[in-house]
Amino acid sequence: MTQIDQITRRRMAKTGLTAYDPEKACPGFVLYTPMYGSGTPILLDMKGEEIHRWELPYPPGLYGYLLPNGNLFYLGKIEHDDTWDIFGLWKMFKGGVMMEVDWDGNVVWRHEDKWHHHDARRTESGGAVYLTAERMPDDLAARVKGGVPGTGAEGMWADVIVEVDSGGDKIWEWHAYEHLDPETDVITYNDPRHEWSHANTVAPLPDDKVLVSFRNISTIGIIDKRSGAFEWKLGYDVLSQQHDPNLLPNGNVLVFDNGSHRHDSYLAAPASRVIEIDPATNDIVWEYHDSPPFNFFSPYISGARRLPNGNTLITEGNFGRIFQVTPEGEVVWEYISPYFDARPDGIVANAVFRSTFYTADELPKL
């Protein structure tokens, strides 16, 4: 992005708090991390004021969230290690270090894995479950359908889900290439063939299950850890390069459906939506989109979380936009990140991977 582009973007868009209806917005606090900053998770109140921040020693890899004890679980990026250039986009989303830190930034727990990327969650046992990547067998890679022909000649990478205990010892792992189907789990037609699955979310569920999201094949699913099999799976017939699926108390799944390269779109321009899916039927029981639809679009990153009053917090990640909508789709709170930082490829952006919401009762330090 040139200097002129940076000036244009900042002139076009307001930053900070841009909308707030205290009668309809769910009261609480929002945590977000400027995705390409130095490593500064920021806690906001409903007026858009920064009430706390952490200054951490690693840039985001790619975000952090608060634990029930009030500590921050932060995923950091270890730069320029021996994995830095394994394929073109890897440096954009790699991590490498996971840390639990207290309110003042003191490290309570730490684990490093140079293959970690995108997501990790602290587990009840005191360890973590997280995403890594591995080069998959070349003969299987040749059978995987889709992607841009001629790319990935140097090898194809697939995801591994790893769980470690409190001491950092590995206690479970799951290899995507052993459970995906090269005939039906097809890479989007214009994505490079460097990666098959490109996971962006892993979330532990009760009864030894995990919820996962694979962007490059537009698929989410619930995996039974004991068998390794998919208990539920939803793909490209509904989704398009989605992010941040999360299980709601009613058993439904909320997901940010990015809309890049949607196969059934009647629009000339792509658009994003947030959908709530009933896994029993795969029916969409709630949806948020804008009007016209392409007013709301983030081709990468992003997320959505249901709030205690029924509103939904949405992160339109590529443009640093975080907002609340009512069940009827009315925007009642909106904040635009004012932090524009350089990505690993030099482009300047105010991107936010995802944001999380907390009530006052969930913040014991306040």
N, C-alpha and C positions, 0 to 999 in steps of 0.2 A: 504494500500500500504506500503510495507516495504521500508526501507532506500535504499536497493539495487534497488528496482523498481524505486524510485525517481531518483536515479543517472542514471539509464538506460534511462529513458524518457528524461532527460535533455541532455544526451549525443547524443541521436538519433536526436533530433530536435533543429534547430537553433531557437533563439527567437529575438524579435525586428523586424525591417524592413528586409524583405528577398527578396522583388522584388519591382521595381518601374520604370515604363516607363512614364516619364513626358509628352510625346507626346500623349499618349493614355489614361492615367488615368484622371478621372474627378478631377479637383483641388478642394480642400476643406479641411475639418477637420473631424476626426472620434472621437466619444465619446464612451467609453466602461468602464465597471466596472468589475474588477476581482471578479468573482462571490462568492468566498469564502474568500475574504479579509475582512478587518476591516470596510470598507465603504469608498472607495476612487474612485469615478468616475474620469476618466482621459481623457483629450482632447489631441489628437494627430494632428500634421500636416502631410503633405504628405511625409516628410522625416523620419517619425517615431519618431519625437521629442515630448516629453511631454511639452505642452505649458501652461497647466493649470490643476490643480487638486483640488478637494474638499475633505476635511477631515471631515467626518460626523459621528455622534455618534452611528449609528447602522450599522451592517453588511448588505450587500445587501439582499433585499427581493423582486425582484431579480436584479433590474437594475435602471437606471435613464435616462432621456432624456431631451433635452433643449426645452423650450417654446419659442413662438415667441418674447417675451419680453427679451429673453436672460437669464432668470432664469432657474434653474435646477429643474425638478420634479423628486424626488427620492423616491424609495420604499425601506423601511428598514425592517429588520427582528428583531422582539422582541423575544429574546430567553428565553427559560425555563419558559414560562408563563403556565397557566393552560390548554392550548391546546397542549403543546409541544409533547406529546406522544399519541395523539388520535388514530393514526395508524402509522405503521412503517416508511413510506416515508414522512409523513407530514412535519417533521422538515427540510427536504431538500429544500422545496419550499415555506414554509409559509413566510408571510410578517408580517403585523401588524401595520405598520405606513407609512403614505404617507406625504411627505413634499415638499413644494416649497421653495427653498432657492435661495438667490441672488448669485452673482459672488463670494462673499466673504464667503458664507456659512451661512449667517444670515437667519433665518426662517421667511418666509413671510406668509405661510399658512401651517396648519398641521391638519391631521385627523388620528385617531387611530381606528382600528377595528381588534380585535384579530383573526377573521376568514378570514382576507384578505390573499390572496396568489397570486403569479405569476405576475399579471399585474394590472395596474390602469392607467387611463388617465385623465388629467385635462380637464374640460369642459368649454365651452365658458361662461357659467353662473357663473363661479367662484368656482364651486364645483369639483367633480370627479365621474367617473364611474369606478367600480373595481370589481374584482372577490372575492367571499367568498365561503365557503363550509358549508353544513349542513348535519346532519344525516337524511337519507330519511326513509320513513316508511318501516318496516321490511317485510310486506306482498308484497309490490311492489318490494323490493330488491330481494326477492326470485324468482320473475318472470323474472328478468334481465338475459339474456343469456350471456354465455361466461365467460372468466376468468379461473383461476386455481381452480378446484374443491376443496372444503374444506377450502378455504381462505375466509376471511371476515365474519366469524361466529359471531364476536363481533359487526357487523353492517356495512352498506354500506353508503358511503358519496357521495353527489352529489353537483354540483355547484349552486351558487346563484349569479346573477349579481345585484349589488347595485349601485344606483346613489344617491349622497348627494349634497345638495346645498352649498353655500359658508359658511354657518354657521354650516355645518356638519349634518344637518337634512336630513333624508332619504326622497327622493321624488319619487323613482321608484325602483322596484325590480322584478326579474324574476327568477323563480325556475326551474332548469333544469328537475327535475323529473316529473314536471307537463306537459312538452312539448316533452320529448323524448319517444321513443317507446321501451319497454322492449323486443319486438320480433325482431326488426330490428336494433336498436342501440346497437350492441353487443360488449361487452368488448373483446379486443384482447385475444386470447386463452391462452397466458402465462403471462398475467398480473394478479396480485392478485385482488380479488373481494372487496377490501377495498373501491374502488372508482368506480363509474359508468362512470362519464364523464371526469374528470381531465382536466378542462379548462386551457389553458395557454396564451390566448390572448383575450382581449376585446378592441375594437376600435370604438368610436362613429363615425357615418356617418351622412350626411345630411338627412333631412326629418324624424327625430326621429327614426333612425335605428342604430343598432350596429352590427359589424362584430365580430364573435366569432370563437374560435378553441377549439375542445375537443379531446385531444390526445388519451385517452383510447378507444374511439370508432372511431378514424380516421375520424373525421367529422369537416367540417367548415360550417358556415352558416351566413346568414344575418337575423336578427330578427327585426320585426316591434315592436317598443316599445309600441305602442298604443294597439295592439291586442295580443302581446306576441307570435304571430305565426312566423314560419320561412317563410320568403319571398323567400329565396333560400337556398339550402342545398346540399352539396357534401360530399360523404362518402368513404367507404373502397374500393369501386370499382376503385377509382382513387388514393386515399391517403393512407399513412401509417404512422401514429403517428406524424403528421405534427406540425409545429410551425409557428408563426408570419405571418398569412395572413394579407395583407394590400391592400387597394383599390388603383388602379392606376388612373391617370387622364383620361385614355381612357375607364374607366369603368371595366377593367379586374382586376383580383385578382392575386397578386403575393404571393407565399407561399413556405416556406422551407419544402419539403417533406422528412422527416427523413429516411424512408425506413426500419425501424425496423419491422420485421415480415410481410413483404409485401406478400400478398397472391398470386400474379401472377408473382413472380420473377422466372426467368429462371436461376438465378445465385446461386451458392453454398454459396456465401458470400453476406451480405446485402450491400446496397449502398444508398446514399442520392442523391437528385436532387433538383433543384429549378425550379418551373414551373409557367408560367403565364397562367391563365385560363380565357376563355371568359364565363361569367356566363350565357349568352343567350343560349349557345349551350353546355357548359361544355367541349368544345374542348380545348386541350393544344395548345396554339399558340406560345409558346417559352419555351425552356427548357435548363438548364445547367446541365451537368453531366461530370464526369471525364472519362478518358480512361486509364486503365480499370475502370469500374464504381466504384469498391470498393476502389479505391484510395481516394474517397471523401465520407466520412461517419461520421455522428454524431448521435448516437442512441437517444440522448435526446437534449433538449434545441435548440438553433440556430435560425437563421433568415435571411431575405433577403430584401433589399430595392432598388428600382430603383433610379438612380441618374439623375441629370439634363441633362447630355450629352448622356443618353441612356445606360450607363454602369449599372451594378448591384453590390451593396455591399453585400457580403455574410459573415455570421458568422457561421463557422463550430465549434460550441460552445464547445463541449467536449474537444477539443484540443486547445482552445484558438486562433484559426486561423481566421483572418479577412482579406478578400481580395476582390478586384474589378475584374470583368470580363467584357469584351466587349460584344456586342450583338452576336458576333461570338464565344464567349466562351474563349477568350484569357485572361489569368491572367496578369493584367498590374499593380497591386499593391497588396502587401501582407505583413501582419504583424502578428507576433505570440506573444501573451502575455507572458512576462517573469516572471509573478507573479504566483508562485506555493504556494497554501495555503491549509490548512486542511479543509475538508468538515465536517459537523456535525457528520458524521460517522467515522471520523478520516483519511479517505483517502485523499491524497494530490493531487491536480489537478490545472491546470491553466485555468479552464473553464471560458467562457464568455457567459452569457445568451443570449444577443443580443447586437448589436452595431448600432449606428445611425450616419448619415452623415450630414454635414452642410457646406454651402458655406460661404465665408467671409462675405457676406451681411447679413447672418443670425446670426452673432456673433457681436452684437453692442459693446461689451466690448473689442474687440480686436482692 
